[in-house]
Amino acid sequence: MARKRKKKNYKILKIIPVLILLALLVFGFIRLPMFKIIQISIVGLDRIEEEEVVKVSNLKSGDNFFFIDKKEIKNNIQKLPLVEDVIIRRDFPNSINIEIKERKAAASVQFSNKYILVDKFGYILGENENLLTTLTQINGILNKEKLIVGTQIQNYLPENTREFFSIVLNGENIFRYKSINTRDDKVDLVLKDETKVAFGSYDNSEYKFKVIDQMLSSVEKDSSRKANMILMEEGPNPILVYE
């Protein structure tokens, strides 16, 4: 047994130098000049400057192709206010391709005599002097003097409206509405098909949206009638009014 163990240990000792040599060869190979980055390609830009993306990415020509940290680069780029998502690909042997998805305006929020543009998650993209009628219109919710681009507009809203707008500004939901009109402690909605929703107070927002969805689903199943209005707080139960 002792002789077999010695033989096995001897084989291991012979293999270790070979593995070390192979590791050194591989390490030396991937550090060859041919693997230094010579091209950084960026696509998907509209409002963001390419130089700004390169700067925040910390990528530089001459960096080693294999040693870049894609996760770190992605995190750096996503700190830009107008960036929604980033995909980074290595193009062997010395190019890096960056594909950027910019945030797109989904709603226009009335703010004094201007309009704040926000994306479908409520991120502030900037302001516009004119009303853009192709976007969902949100009226009557802002009273702050200064809004920071890249932050979510939910952060500037009254506490009692947070649940409501966390549902509305949570992806594709915002595209269902033509307008959202707030007054005092109540809110009214107008859907894209012109159906009016007297939502009432902001209380129990999640429950109310579920009820609205159920009502609209029942309307879709009955093509002979069209919804005209939904009254959420006009009685003991929500009311669906047909044309």
C-alpha positions in Angstrom: 0.0 0.0 0.0 2.8 2.4 0.9 4.5 1.7 -2.4 1.2 2.5 -4.4 0.7 5.7 -2.4 4.3 6.8 -3.2 3.8 6.0 -6.9 0.5 8.0 -6.9 2.2 11.0 -5.2 5.0 10.8 -7.7 2.6 11.1 -10.6 0.9 14.1 -9.0 4.3 15.8 -8.5 5.1 15.2 -12.2 1.7 16.6 -13.3 1.9 19.8 -11.2 4.8 21.4 -13.2 3.0 20.6 -16.4 -0.2 22.3 -15.3 1.8 25.3 -14.1 3.5 25.6 -17.4 0.2 25.3 -19.3 -1.3 28.0 -17.1 1.7 30.3 -17.8 1.4 29.7 -21.5 -2.3 30.5 -21.5 -1.8 33.6 -19.4 1.0 34.7 -21.7 -1.2 34.0 -24.8 -4.2 36.0 -23.7 -1.9 38.9 -22.9 -0.6 39.1 -26.5 -1.0 42.5 -28.2 -3.6 41.1 -30.6 -6.0 40.9 -27.7 -5.8 44.6 -26.8 -9.1 46.3 -27.5 -8.9 48.5 -30.6 -12.6 49.2 -31.2 -15.5 50.1 -29.0 -18.8 50.0 -30.9 -21.9 51.6 -29.4 -25.4 51.3 -31.0 -28.9 52.4 -29.9 -28.1 56.0 -29.0 -30.5 58.8 -29.7 -30.3 61.4 -26.9 -27.1 60.2 -25.2 -23.7 61.2 -26.5 -21.3 58.3 -27.4 -18.4 60.1 -25.6 -20.5 60.1 -22.4 -21.1 56.3 -22.6 -17.4 55.6 -23.2 -16.4 57.9 -20.4 -18.6 56.3 -17.7 -17.9 52.7 -18.9 -14.2 53.2 -18.1 -13.3 51.2 -21.2 -10.2 52.3 -23.0 -8.4 51.3 -26.2 -5.6 49.0 -25.2 -7.5 47.2 -22.4 -7.2 43.5 -22.5 -10.1 41.8 -24.3 -10.3 39.0 -21.8 -9.9 40.9 -18.5 -12.7 43.5 -18.9 -15.5 43.1 -16.3 -18.8 43.2 -18.3 -20.9 43.4 -15.2 -19.0 46.4 -13.9 -19.2 48.1 -17.3 -22.9 47.5 -17.5 -23.5 48.9 -14.0 -21.4 52.0 -14.9 -23.4 52.7 -18.0 -26.7 52.2 -16.4 -26.0 55.0 -14.0 -26.7 57.4 -16.9 -30.2 58.8 -16.4 -31.5 58.0 -19.9 -30.2 54.4 -20.0 -32.8 51.7 -19.4 -30.8 48.6 -20.3 -27.3 47.6 -21.7 -26.0 44.6 -23.5 -22.3 44.1 -23.8 -20.7 41.6 -26.2 -17.1 40.7 -26.9 -16.3 40.5 -30.6 -13.2 38.3 -30.8 -10.3 39.1 -30.8 -10.2 42.9 -30.0 -13.6 44.6 -30.2 -16.3 45.4 -27.7 -19.9 46.0 -28.8 -22.3 47.9 -26.5 -26.0 47.9 -27.3 -28.0 50.5 -25.3 -31.7 50.8 -24.8 -32.6 54.4 -24.0 -35.5 55.3 -21.8 -38.4 56.6 -24.0 -41.0 59.1 -22.9 -44.3 57.4 -22.0 -46.1 60.2 -20.1 -46.1 64.0 -19.9 -46.6 65.4 -16.4 -47.9 69.0 -16.1 -45.5 71.1 -14.1 -46.3 74.9 -13.9 -46.1 76.1 -17.5 -44.0 73.2 -18.6 -44.3 69.4 -19.1 -42.0 66.8 -17.5 -41.3 63.8 -19.6 -41.2 60.5 -17.8 -40.7 56.9 -19.0 -43.0 53.9 -18.3 -41.3 53.5 -14.9 -41.6 57.2 -13.9 -37.9 58.1 -14.5 -37.6 61.8 -15.3 -36.1 62.3 -18.8 -36.3 66.1 -19.0 -38.9 68.8 -19.7 -40.7 70.1 -22.8 -42.3 73.5 -23.4 -45.2 72.0 -25.4 -47.8 69.4 -24.7 -47.1 66.1 -26.5 -50.5 64.7 -27.2 -49.2 61.3 -28.2 -48.1 60.7 -24.6 -50.3 59.9 -21.5 -51.2 63.2 -19.8 -50.8 63.3 -16.0 -52.2 66.5 -14.5 -52.3 68.1 -11.1 -49.7 66.1 -9.0 -46.6 68.2 -8.8 -45.8 71.2 -6.6 -42.0 70.9 -6.2 -39.7 73.5 -7.6 -36.8 71.3 -8.7 -36.9 67.9 -10.3 -33.7 65.9 -10.9 -33.3 64.1 -14.3 -32.8 60.4 -13.8 -34.8 60.1 -10.5 -38.3 58.7 -10.4 -41.2 61.2 -10.2 -42.8 59.0 -7.6 -40.2 60.4 -5.2 -41.8 63.9 -5.5 -45.4 62.9 -5.1 -47.6 63.1 -1.9 -47.4 60.1 0.3 -51.1 59.2 -0.3 -50.6 58.8 -4.0 -47.5 56.5 -3.9 -49.4 53.2 -4.1 -51.5 54.5 -7.0 -48.6 55.7 -9.1 -46.4 52.7 -8.2 -49.0 50.6 -10.1 -49.5 53.1 -13.0 -45.8 53.7 -13.5 -44.7 50.0 -13.5 -44.0 49.1 -17.1 -46.7 48.8 -19.8 -49.6 50.0 -17.5 -49.1 53.7 -18.4 -49.9 53.0 -22.0 -53.5 52.1 -21.1 -54.4 55.6 -20.3 -55.0 58.7 -22.3 -55.0 61.0 -19.3 -54.8 60.9 -15.5 -56.3 63.9 -13.8 -55.8 64.5 -10.1 -57.7 67.0 -7.9 -57.6 67.3 -4.1 -57.6 63.7 -2.9 -59.3 62.2 -5.9 -58.3 61.0 -9.3 -60.0 60.4 -12.7 -58.7 58.3 -15.5 -59.5 58.3 -19.2 -58.5 55.1 -21.0 -57.2 55.0 -24.6 -60.6 54.0 -25.9 -62.1 57.1 -24.1 -63.7 55.1 -21.3 -63.8 57.3 -18.2 -63.0 56.0 -14.8 -64.1 57.9 -11.7 -61.4 56.3 -9.6 -62.2 58.3 -6.5 -59.7 58.4 -3.6 -56.3 56.9 -3.7 -57.3 54.4 -1.0 -57.1 50.7 -1.9 -55.6 51.4 -5.3 -54.5 47.9 -5.9 -57.9 46.5 -5.3 -59.6 49.1 -7.4 -57.3 48.4 -10.4 -58.1 44.7 -10.1 -61.8 45.5 -10.2 -61.4 47.8 -13.2 -59.5 45.0 -15.1 -62.3 42.5 -14.3 -64.9 45.0 -15.6 -63.0 45.7 -18.8 -62.5 42.0 -19.4 -66.2 41.4 -19.2 -66.8 44.2 -21.7 -64.3 42.7 -24.1 -66.2 39.4 -24.0 -69.5 41.2 -25.0 -68.8 43.0 -28.3 -72.4 44.2 -28.5 -71.9 46.8 -25.8 -69.2 49.4 -25.1 -68.2 50.8 -21.7 -68.7 54.5 -21.2 -67.8 55.0 -17.6 -66.7 53.2 -14.5 -67.7 54.6 -11.1 -65.6 53.3 -8.3 -67.0 55.1 -5.3 -70.6 56.2 -6.3 -72.2 53.4 -4.2 -71.5 50.3 -2.1 -70.1 48.6 -5.2 -68.3 49.8 -8.4 -70.6 50.6 -11.3 -70.0 49.9 -15.0 -72.0 52.3 -17.2 -72.5 51.3 -20.9 -73.1 53.6 -23.8 
